[in-house]
């Protein structure tokens, strides 16, 4: 009998307890400038396919926060800037949309690729934030590509730098989105050749 009364007495306190930092007023995401039109059919029986893996990231990018390279040896984070989901997944989805729309390749999930072993794109997302010393948004992606039917691996580094007016959430969102789209376009053109 005492346990239910204690729980009822603690209910008003539940609103006062906080487990973690207060989220920012808005969350950041990426918007693809290239996407497959709604309703367009894609079939791996009639077109080549590729699987695009979520890139590996360093610990500084394994968070929803937006990193700022403050000095060559120190990293800070943009105040009140947070991604809606992990940067690696946002970037992989952006690359998938861009590759699909620019190359005509059918982009498969990892599970779908078991039945259709086409090409494979993997890599490491090395930079995905701001550089305070140059006031730029920087996206650096080290890609590795196994083309369909080949056993060799091609590697290439892609990087885009976009000037930003300030080191803040709105500038970070716009600059990183533009840089990520530039990298995704270059990756798609490389894959499509």
Buried (B, 14 or more C-beta within 10 A) or exposed (E): EEEEEEEEEEEEEEEEEEEEEEEBEEBBEBEBBBBBEEEEEBEBEEEBBBBBBBBBBEEBBEBBBBBBBBEEEEBBBBEBBBBEEBBBBBBBBBBBBBBBBBBEBBBBEEEBBEEBEBBBBBBBBBBBBBBBEEBBBBBBBBBBBBBEEEEEEEEEEBBBBBEBEEBBBBBBBBBBBBBBBBBBBBBBEBBEE
